[in-house]
Amino acid sequence: MAKKELLLGAVAASLIFSGLAAPAFAAKHEGKHGKHHARHAAMIERLDTDKDGKVTLAEFKANAATAFKTFDANGDGQVTKDEIKARHAAFKDARKAIRAAADADKDKARETLRAGGPYMLPGAGKMFDRADTDKNGTLSEAEVMAAAERIFERRDTNKDGAIDVADAGGKGKWHGKKSEERAQRMLERADTDKDGKISQAEMLAYATTTFERFDTDRNGEVTKAEVDARREAFRDARKAFQAVKATDGEAKDAARQAMRDARIDRMGARMFERADTDKNGVLTKAEMETAAAALFKQRDRNGDGFITADEMVMKRHQK
């Protein structure tokens, strides 16, 4: 029961977050920054075993230890370059299988990819020579753990002892002026009284609206089928925009806005798929509200009872 509650809570938080911060976790068509943040979010979700929205050093090293055992195919306590190549080849083959699979079989192919992991090992690749401190041509578990600590320190850019969304942008701010503009648009969606900030009541109201967008049959539950339908709606909206994007006028503006609105739902669909690992999750309104309250607490970094655009863009402290 507890496992299911954690799963549904993760789904709820992701659906809310997709509406408020979709640009930060954009798909590949939104450019290299979108790709970076999507990878960062996926990494957090994969390693965050206690589901508190951040990855500690202990969680990071636990994953590295699991990866080491997987890469050490012969169990001799050392990982060779050949073993690393074999794991990377397995990953490439699994990715090819997804691309080659028919639409009805893609979920199964993705599950096979996930089940076959992990495919990443701290110290592998370009870091191998540096990680191989005793220069014996292999990586021991101690060397992999040391490499994991260095990677964690580098990714924990604000030096708060954890990796979270605030660490996504490297040094400084996420993307400067564009990031601030996006944060402002996000805020405006939920700031119903237009006072320039989001209260917890507004966050809960936004969560309710988001839930209702997905709950198309109005039965008080959100299912995977409903999420899939919203994803399909995005595809249709994108096709409609592609058909008129070379023109000017109201039709183009309307199509662009429809695509933007549908994109929010598409992001929720992507996150739902990642969270609903058993593919039969059901989300209730109460669970959505609980997740919204938790998300509000996480984003209200100064504890003043409001979320500002600055907190939404997750600027980090400058050194």
C-alpha positions as CSV (number, residue, x, y, z in Angstrom):
1,M,0.0,0.0,0.0
2,A,2.8,2.4,0.9
3,K,4.5,1.7,-2.4
4,K,1.4,2.5,-4.3
5,E,0.9,5.8,-2.3
6,L,4.4,6.9,-3.2
7,L,3.8,6.0,-6.8
8,L,0.6,8.0,-7.0
9,G,2.2,10.9,-5.1
10,A,5.0,11.0,-7.6
11,V,2.5,11.0,-10.5
12,A,0.5,13.8,-8.9
13,A,3.5,16.0,-8.3
14,S,4.7,15.4,-11.8
15,L,1.3,16.4,-13.3
16,I,1.2,19.6,-11.3
17,F,4.9,20.4,-12.0
18,S,4.3,19.8,-15.7
19,G,1.8,22.6,-15.8
20,L,3.8,25.1,-13.8
21,A,7.3,24.3,-15.2
22,A,6.9,22.5,-18.5
23,P,9.6,24.7,-20.2
24,A,12.2,23.6,-17.7
25,F,11.6,19.9,-18.7
26,A,10.9,20.5,-22.3
27,A,11.1,17.9,-25.0
28,K,14.0,17.8,-27.5
29,H,12.2,20.1,-30.0
30,E,12.6,22.9,-27.6
31,G,16.3,23.0,-27.9
32,K,19.5,22.0,-26.1
33,H,18.4,23.6,-22.8
34,G,15.2,21.6,-22.8
35,K,17.2,18.4,-23.4
36,H,19.5,19.2,-20.5
37,H,16.8,19.8,-18.0
38,A,14.8,16.8,-19.2
39,R,17.9,14.6,-18.6
40,H,18.5,16.2,-15.2
41,A,14.9,15.6,-14.2
42,A,15.1,12.0,-15.3
43,M,18.3,11.5,-13.4
44,I,16.7,12.8,-10.2
45,E,13.7,10.7,-10.6
46,R,15.8,7.6,-11.2
47,L,18.1,8.0,-8.2
48,D,15.7,9.6,-5.7
49,T,14.8,6.5,-3.8
50,D,13.0,8.2,-0.9
51,K,11.1,10.4,-3.4
52,D,11.8,13.7,-1.6
53,G,12.6,15.5,-4.8
54,K,16.4,15.4,-4.4
55,V,19.3,13.0,-4.6
56,T,21.7,12.8,-1.7
57,L,25.3,11.6,-1.9
58,A,24.2,8.3,-0.2
59,E,21.5,7.7,-2.9
60,F,24.0,8.6,-5.6
61,K,26.6,6.2,-4.3
62,A,24.1,3.4,-3.8
63,N,23.2,3.6,-7.4
64,A,26.9,3.6,-8.3
65,A,27.4,0.4,-6.2
66,T,24.5,-1.2,-8.0
67,A,25.9,-0.2,-11.4
68,F,29.3,-1.6,-10.4
69,K,27.9,-5.0,-9.7
70,T,26.0,-5.0,-13.0
71,F,29.1,-3.9,-15.1
72,D,31.3,-6.4,-13.3
73,A,30.0,-9.3,-15.4
74,N,32.4,-12.0,-14.1
75,G,32.2,-10.9,-10.5
76,D,36.0,-10.5,-10.0
77,G,35.7,-7.1,-8.3
78,Q,37.1,-5.2,-11.3
79,V,35.4,-3.6,-14.3
80,T,37.4,-3.8,-17.5
81,K,37.0,-1.7,-20.6
82,D,35.6,-4.7,-22.4
83,E,32.9,-5.0,-19.8
84,I,32.0,-1.3,-20.2
85,K,31.8,-1.7,-23.9
86,A,29.5,-4.7,-23.5
87,R,27.1,-2.7,-21.3
88,H,27.1,0.3,-23.7
89,A,26.4,-2.1,-26.6
90,A,23.5,-3.6,-24.7
91,F,22.1,-0.1,-24.2
92,K,22.4,0.8,-27.8
93,D,20.7,-2.5,-28.8
94,A,17.8,-1.8,-26.4
95,R,17.4,1.7,-27.8
96,K,17.3,0.4,-31.3
97,A,14.6,-2.1,-30.3
98,I,12.5,0.8,-29.1
99,R,12.8,2.7,-32.3
100,A,12.1,-0.5,-34.4
101,A,9.1,-1.6,-32.3
102,A,5.6,-1.1,-33.5
103,D,3.6,1.5,-31.6
104,A,1.7,-1.2,-29.6
105,D,5.0,-2.8,-28.5
106,K,7.0,0.4,-27.6
107,D,6.0,0.3,-23.9
108,K,7.2,-3.3,-23.7
109,A,10.5,-2.3,-25.4
110,R,10.9,0.6,-23.0
111,E,10.3,-1.7,-20.0
112,T,13.0,-4.0,-21.3
113,L,15.4,-1.1,-21.6
114,R,14.7,-0.1,-18.0
115,A,14.9,-3.7,-16.7
116,G,18.3,-4.2,-18.3
117,G,19.9,-1.2,-16.6
118,P,21.8,0.4,-15.2
119,Y,23.9,1.4,-18.2
120,M,26.0,4.2,-16.7
121,L,29.0,3.8,-14.5
122,P,30.9,6.6,-12.7
123,G,34.4,6.6,-14.1
124,A,33.6,4.9,-17.4
125,G,34.1,6.5,-20.8
126,K,36.3,9.6,-21.0
127,M,36.8,9.6,-17.2
128,F,38.3,6.1,-17.2
129,D,42.0,7.0,-17.1
130,R,41.4,9.6,-14.3
131,A,39.2,7.1,-12.3
132,D,41.8,4.3,-12.7
133,T,44.0,5.7,-10.0
134,D,46.2,2.6,-9.6
135,K,46.7,2.5,-13.4
136,N,46.1,-1.2,-13.7
137,G,43.7,-0.9,-16.6
138,T,40.5,-1.7,-14.6
139,L,38.2,0.0,-12.2
140,S,37.7,-1.3,-8.7
141,E,34.6,-0.5,-6.6
142,A,36.6,1.9,-4.5
143,E,37.7,3.8,-7.7
144,V,34.1,3.9,-8.9
145,M,32.9,5.2,-5.6
146,A,35.6,7.9,-5.6
147,A,34.5,8.9,-9.2
148,A,30.9,9.0,-8.0
149,E,31.8,11.4,-5.3
150,R,33.5,13.7,-7.7
151,I,30.6,13.7,-10.1
152,F,28.1,14.4,-7.3
153,E,30.2,17.3,-6.1
154,R,30.3,18.7,-9.6
155,R,26.5,18.3,-10.1
156,D,25.6,19.8,-6.7
157,T,26.3,23.2,-8.1
158,N,24.8,25.2,-5.2
159,K,26.6,23.0,-2.6
160,D,23.6,22.3,-0.5
161,G,24.5,18.6,-0.2
162,A,21.9,17.3,-2.6
163,I,21.1,17.3,-6.4
164,D,17.7,18.8,-7.3
165,V,16.1,21.0,-9.9
166,A,18.1,24.0,-8.6
167,D,21.3,22.4,-9.8
168,A,20.1,21.9,-13.4
169,G,21.6,25.0,-15.0
170,G,25.3,24.8,-14.3
171,K,26.9,28.0,-13.0
172,G,24.8,31.1,-12.5
173,K,21.2,31.2,-13.5
174,W,19.4,28.8,-15.7
175,H,19.3,30.7,-19.0
176,G,19.2,34.4,-18.0
177,K,16.5,36.6,-19.5
178,K,14.7,33.8,-21.3
179,S,14.5,31.8,-18.1
180,E,13.0,34.7,-16.2
181,E,10.5,35.3,-19.0
182,R,9.4,31.6,-18.8
183,A,9.1,31.7,-15.1
184,Q,6.9,34.8,-15.3
185,R,4.6,33.0,-17.8
186,M,4.5,30.0,-15.4
187,L,3.5,32.2,-12.5
188,E,0.8,34.0,-14.5
189,R,-1.0,30.7,-15.1
190,A,-1.5,30.1,-11.4
191,D,-1.5,33.6,-10.0
192,T,-5.3,34.2,-10.1
193,D,-5.4,37.4,-8.0
194,K,-2.5,38.9,-10.1
195,D,-0.4,40.0,-7.1
196,G,2.8,38.7,-8.7
197,K,3.1,35.6,-6.5
198,I,1.4,32.2,-5.9
199,S,-0.2,31.4,-2.5
200,Q,-0.8,27.9,-1.3
201,A,-4.5,28.3,-2.0
202,E,-3.7,29.3,-5.6
203,M,-1.4,26.3,-6.0
204,L,-4.1,24.0,-4.7
205,A,-6.6,25.6,-7.1
206,Y,-4.2,25.1,-10.0
207,A,-3.7,21.5,-9.0
208,T,-7.5,21.0,-9.1
209,T,-7.7,22.6,-12.6
210,T,-4.8,20.4,-13.8
211,F,-6.5,17.3,-12.4
212,E,-9.8,18.2,-14.1
213,R,-8.0,18.6,-17.4
214,F,-6.9,15.0,-17.2
215,D,-10.0,13.6,-15.6
216,T,-12.0,13.7,-18.8
217,D,-14.8,11.3,-17.7
218,R,-15.2,13.2,-14.5
219,N,-15.2,10.2,-12.2
220,G,-12.7,11.6,-9.7
221,E,-9.8,9.5,-10.9
222,V,-7.1,10.0,-13.5
223,T,-6.0,6.9,-15.4
224,K,-3.2,6.1,-17.8
225,A,-5.8,6.0,-20.7
226,E,-6.8,9.6,-19.9
227,V,-3.2,10.7,-19.8
228,D,-2.5,9.0,-23.1
229,A,-5.5,10.8,-24.6
230,R,-4.1,14.2,-23.6
231,R,-0.8,13.2,-25.2
232,E,-2.5,12.3,-28.4
233,A,-4.2,15.7,-28.3
234,F,-0.8,17.3,-28.2
235,R,0.2,15.4,-31.3
236,D,-2.9,16.6,-33.1
237,A,-2.3,20.2,-32.0
238,R,1.3,20.1,-33.2
239,K,0.3,18.8,-36.6
240,A,-2.3,21.6,-36.9
241,F,0.3,24.2,-36.1
242,Q,2.8,22.7,-38.6
243,A,0.1,23.0,-41.3
244,V,-0.3,26.8,-40.8
245,K,3.1,27.9,-39.3
246,A,4.3,29.3,-42.6
247,T,1.3,31.6,-42.8
248,D,0.4,34.8,-40.9
249,G,-2.8,35.8,-39.1
250,E,-5.3,34.6,-36.5
251,A,-5.2,31.0,-37.6
252,K,-1.5,30.7,-36.9
253,D,-1.8,32.4,-33.6
254,A,-4.7,30.2,-32.5
255,A,-2.8,27.0,-33.6
256,R,0.3,28.1,-31.7
257,Q,-1.7,28.8,-28.5
258,A,-3.5,25.4,-28.9
259,M,-0.2,23.7,-29.2
260,R,1.2,25.5,-26.1
261,D,-1.9,24.5,-24.1
262,A,-1.6,20.9,-25.2
263,R,2.1,20.8,-24.5
264,I,1.4,21.2,-20.8
265,D,-0.7,18.0,-21.0
266,R,2.0,16.2,-23.0
267,M,4.6,16.9,-20.3
268,G,2.3,15.5,-17.7
269,A,1.8,12.4,-19.9
270,R,5.6,11.9,-20.1
271,M,6.0,12.2,-16.4
272,F,3.1,9.9,-15.7
273,E,4.7,7.2,-17.8
274,R,8.0,7.4,-15.8
275,A,6.2,7.3,-12.4
276,D,3.6,4.7,-13.2
277,T,6.0,1.8,-13.4
278,D,3.3,-0.9,-13.0
279,K,1.2,0.7,-15.7
280,N,-2.0,0.5,-13.7
281,G,-1.8,3.6,-11.4
282,V,-4.9,5.6,-10.6
283,L,-4.7,9.1,-9.3
284,T,-7.4,10.7,-7.0
285,K,-8.1,14.4,-6.4
286,A,-7.1,14.1,-2.8
287,E,-3.7,12.6,-3.8
288,M,-3.3,15.4,-6.3
289,E,-3.9,18.0,-3.5
290,T,-1.4,16.3,-1.2
291,A,1.2,16.4,-3.9
292,A,0.5,20.1,-4.6
293,A,1.0,21.0,-1.0
294,A,4.3,19.2,-0.9
295,L,5.4,20.9,-4.1
296,F,4.4,24.3,-2.8
297,K,6.5,23.7,0.4
298,Q,9.5,22.6,-1.8
299,R,9.3,25.7,-4.1
300,D,8.6,28.2,-1.3
301,R,12.3,28.3,-0.4
302,N,12.2,31.3,1.9
303,G,9.2,30.0,3.8
304,D,7.1,33.2,3.4
305,G,4.0,31.4,2.3
306,F,4.3,32.4,-1.4
307,I,6.1,31.3,-4.5
308,T,7.6,34.1,-6.6
309,A,8.9,34.0,-10.1
310,D,12.5,34.0,-8.7
311,E,11.7,30.8,-6.8
312,M,10.1,29.2,-9.8
313,V,13.1,29.8,-12.0
314,M,15.3,28.3,-9.3
315,K,18.2,30.8,-9.4
316,R,21.1,29.6,-7.3
317,H,23.3,31.6,-5.0
318,Q,26.1,33.3,-6.8
319,K,29.6,32.8,-5.5
